Amino acid sequence: MNPLLVFPDPPPPELAQALDLGGWAWKAVDDPDRAVVDEPDEGWAGAVVVADTDPEAAFLMCRRLRKGEMPLEPLLLLVGAAQVADLKLRDDLFDDFSLTPVRPAELEARLQHLFWRTGRGTRPELIEYGPLALNLETYQAAVNGSPLDLTYMEYELLKFLASHPGKVFTRETLLSRVWGYDYYGGARTVDVHIRRLRAKLGEEHAGLIHTVRSVGYRFGQSRWGV
C-alpha cells in the first residue's frame, strides 16, 4: 500500500507510534507544497491531518488536498474536543474525524472503516486475540493498543501460540517449532520465555498463556472453555 500523508512534521509521538503499530506506511509533511513534492508516483494512499494545535495550517492542508486536480481521499482529521462544534462548517474537507489525544484502537478502527468505504488499501496482516494484537509485517505486538517490548524470540513464541489458540503444546514441540530443530537448549528455555512473556503481558493479561499441568502450555481458551 502507498504511504499515508501525515501532517504536521513531525507528528505527535503517539500518532506515529499508533501508525507504526498498525503497520501503516506513512510520511509526514509540514506544508502543502511539500505534500506535492513528496507525493509517490502512485499517489498518496490517504491522509491523517492533526488540527488540534494549529487548526489554520491544518485546514489549509485539507483544502489543498481536497481542492486539487485529483482530490485526496480518504482524509482523517484529528481534532480536540473543543473543535467538534465547528466541524460542520468544514465537513467538505475531510471524510471522518477522531479526537485527540490519539487512541490507537480508535485510530485503527477509523482508518480501516475509511479504507473499506473507499475501497482503497488493505489491512496489515495481524493476529488478534481479545486485547492482544500482533503485526506480522512490523514484528510489533500490543495489548489494548499499548506496545509490548518483546525480544525476537519472545515475539516468535507469542506469535506461534497466538496462531493456535486453544491448542496445547509440549515444551519439546515449542522448542522444535519456535527455536528450530537445530536448537539444543532444554525445556527450561521455554519456561523462562513464558515467564517473561507473562510479565510483559501484565497481571491482567498474563492468563492468556495457560500452564497445562504435566503437558505444556496453551494460549487462550480451549474449545471446552476451561
N, C-alpha and C positions, 0 to 999 in steps of 0.2 A: 504494500500500500504506500502511496506517496505520503510525504510528511504533512502533518498539520502545521498551519501557520499559527504561531503563538505571539501575542502581544501583551505586555511590553518585553523588552530585552534589557536585563534579564527578567524572567518571570518570577513570581513569588515561589520560594523554595518548595512550599507544599504542593503547588501546581505541578512543578517539574517532577517532583517525586511521584505524584499520583499518575502522571502520564507515563513515566518510565515503568512504574509498577504494572500499569495496564498494558504495556507492550506497544504503546503508540509511538510511531516515528514522528518527530516534531522538530521545528526550527523556530527560534524566537527572532523577531524583528523589532526595531524601535521606531519605525515610521513607515508610511505607505510607500514611499519611493524605494525603501529597502525591500519591501514585500515584492515589488515588481522585479527588482534586480535579482533577488534570491529565488524567485519562483522556479521550481523544477520544470524540465521540458514538458512533462505530462501534466503540469499544473499542481496546485495545492490540493490536498485531499479535503480540506475544510479549514476552519479557523476557530481558535479559542481566544477571545479578547477579554482582558481584565479591565473593568471600568470603575472599580471602587476607589482608586487613589487619584486617577487623572481622567475623569469622565470626558472632558472636552477632547483630549487626544484620542481616547478610546473610540468615541463616536465618530471622530474624523476618520479613523482607520476603518470602522464599519462602513461608513458612507463610501469611501473609496473602493472597498472590496465589493460592495453590493451595487454600485452605480457604474462600474467599469464596463468595458466591452463584453466581458464574459463574467457575469456576477458569480461570486464565490458562494457556494453552499456545501455542506451545512455550516452555519456560523453559530457558535455557542457564546453567549455573553455572560460574564461573571460580574455580579454587582453586589453592593452592600444592601442590607435590609432597607435602609432609608431611601434607596433609589428606586425601589419597586414601583411606587406610586406614579413615577414619571415615565415608566417604560411604554405605556400605551401610546404616547406621542411619537415614539420612535420604533414601533414594533415592525416596521418595514425593513429595518436594518439588521435584524437577527432572526434566527429560527427558533431559538429557545434560550432560556436563561437559567442560571443557578446562582445561589447565594454564596458569598464569601464569609468566613474562610472556607477554603475548599475541603470537601469531604470526599475521599477517594471513591467510596461506593456510589455516592450520588453522581459524581462526575462521570464515572464509568457507565452508569445506567443511562444518563442523558446523552452521552456520546453514542452509545450503542443504539439508542432509540432514533437519534438523528440519522445515523448511517443506515439503519434499517429503513427508515421512512423515505430517504432519498435514493436508496438502492446503491449507495457508494461504500467502498471499503469492505473489509472483512474483519471479523472478530479475531483478536490474537488467540493462539491456541492455549487454552487454560485447562487446568484440573481444578475443579471446585467441589468442596465437600463442606456443607454448613458454613462456618465462618472462615474456613481456610481456602485460599486461592494460590495456585502455583502457576506462574507464567513460564511455559516451556520454551518460549523464544528468548527471554531475557534472564532465565535462571534466577528469578526472584520469587519470593513467597511472602504472603501476608496473612494476618488474622484480623478480621474485621477492618481491613484496609490499612492496618499498621504493619510495616515491613518487618520481616524476621531476618536477623543477621546470622545466616547459616554458612557453614563451610561447604565446600563442594560435595563431600561425601554425606554430610547431613542432609543436604538438598536431595541428593540422589536417593538416599534411603527413604526420605519422606515422600518423594515423588513415586517411588515404587510401591510403597504401602498405600498411598492415597489412590493409586491407579487400580488397586484391587480391594476396594472397601468390603469389609465383612469376611475376608478370607484370612485364614490362619497360616502363618509361615514359620517354619522352624528356623532356629538360628543358622543352621547349616545351609538351608535354602537361601536365606537372606545373604549370607556370605558369598555364595556362588552367583546369585542373580545381581547383586549390587556391587560387590567388590570384584567379582570375576573368579573364574576357576583357578587362575594362577596365584590367587592371594592365599598366603599361608597363615594368616592370623587366626587366632582361636575365636571361639564363640563369645569370649569376653569383649571383643571388639564391637560386636552388635549391641551388647548390653550397655556399653559405655556410650555409644552413639544414641541409643534410645533414651538413656537418661538425660543426655544433653538436649535432645530434641524436646523432651517433655519440659525441661527447664525453660527453654526458649519459647515454647508454646504458651507458657504461663500456667498458673494453677487452675484457672478457669477452663483451659482447653487441653491440659495435659492428658485428660482422659480420652482424647481422640485415639491414642495408642494404648491398646489393652494388652495386658500380660495374660496369656493363656497358660495356666499352670502346667508344668511338665511338657509343654509343647513348644511355645514360642510367642509370637506377637500377632496381633490383629489390629487393623486400622478401622475405626468406625464400628457401627453396629453390625452384628451378623443378621442374616435374614430371619433368624428366630427371635431377634430383639433382645438378646442378652449378651 
